[in-house]
Amino acid sequence: MTFSLVARSADGRTHGVVVASKFLAAGALVPAAEAEIGALATQAHVNLAYRPQGLTLLRTGVPAADVVAGLVAADAEREHRQLGVVGASGPGASWTGPACHPWAGGRTGDGWAAQGNILAGPEVVDALGDAWLAGAALPFAERLVAALRAGDEAGGDRRGRQSAGLLVVERGAGYGGRSDVLVDLRVDDHPDPVAELGRLLAVHTLLFSRPDPATLLDLSGAVADEVATLLTALGHPVAGDGPEAALVSWAGLENLEERLVPGRIDPVVLTHLRRVAPHVPAPRSAN
């Protein structure tokens, strides 16, 4: 009923799971992950106990293949289960029970495992794996969604579409630096859930990604003047000591606080500010 990919970043710091299915809220059941430990996907006739048990085994350093072997060996319903696991290092591992509805199977490589059941055919899992390998230049979460999109375009769940989910973990990379959950997005019931998941990830990236230090602009001179004008037009008047306090106030209302840097401004924030402010003539460049 599901196709999924579990994966690890090249540096081993980030782990994630992406999943789609003709099943309500697959993202609530399938994925589990722990920062710098590993990730897993339990599907077909889902065994939710695999999630805590698998992470416990990974936490003790058990390789992914042995985690899969241990979980299914202890499960009387293993013939109906499907499971993908990736650890802190080494190749991923996958299990497809012989009683899973066809087409069902998996493919693994260094740091990833792709699997699915009730699929249009093996081309779905091949597309997942190939897109993951081809997407090394993409940010990790975008790479997972691109792989899922490739599997969906290859036929996906042969019964149709309903839900999708994305879970990404990295130590201290969550909101405010106080969580390891970098991304946790679900599309529970939608006619095109993979596309909707991609849209949600784009919004998440805008709101919650940390700014690139190399692109930050000093909040001074012409930049500060423009920001002050835009904020004033939005009803956030600027005090005599500069626009920073008003910028913090406005950004909090726009949910952009994760992109704030004292004394500087993220170009992404400035672009959004320009877009939402009432029309203000652009500052003239000096000739």
Steps between C-alpha positions, in 0.01 A plus 500: 500500500804722520832606353770660710865597521713510815834675466802657667701805392855453377642646823280276716345795687154490339252214469158493343199312368264591218186302420188502282200270490137443406433489874381766741783681684783260415739756648349437844591130494791424272804714600726511802840665536751612762778750441841343430348156573292399199161482338246236407175451313247234599229428243276242327330348807662764725659389825527816709720320753775496236548874548617511866658155483692581184630831632607332823704247304654772283585700811714211625693487171325203337544523118191561290496148353511346847225735622277378218589138567433532872167677463354263244633187671302587814181581308249222434340717228829574321377356170255792478746772602726736310784689662784731401783602735808720481747549783772747595736340249508224242245378246126512547293185530149401390258214561198402295292215633389244238133561585515874414268593212682532166689669364709509814873528556791720590840631400785616723833679485748682718293707742157436347223246448198526268199268523138472405201271466184502287706696249459548126819297464871481590557821305358692798773384737761543227386859448523567874854369517620659176360842592657482845840423352465771235395768750819538703518874427157568652436588865424179688124548548454615139698198384264266685192666351655495151552124535142454617376705204697276263340191651157658473558591135614142432157373607514501879228314690299322231174576685549877477606788724390620843774594747868584534742586779852624565704468819857636525713512815833664578658578836391846618365598157134534598306813586696734724785251518318314777386197304652241268194495274600707198193423285178318591234548231193295413237506230235271643229501230555675167447420128868577425681452829856491367460836325337642814787368711741684271300822542502466878875439501551820300299695760692331781829594335393864471389526862739281693826454312801671655645782288814450295769713674666571165189680370410715802477877447607758756196679641647842436511774239267463202389152613392632840322792338304273267410258782381792714281633218347158434434430867341841551271432203397176671411678824825432686646846558876517544661675796796730472752227583429309179261239360614192689236503777221557249643226278496253791139592577387461140697179440341340806154562354614352166653192672845589364675526836733207419653710221589802717864591565588801722629794300442331165216388275450180305430576130214250522342714772559819302340346189196396701479845661504664156230262379252556781547875557270751330660635185802708587721644223832318484793711622688670218856395450759776502634598155 
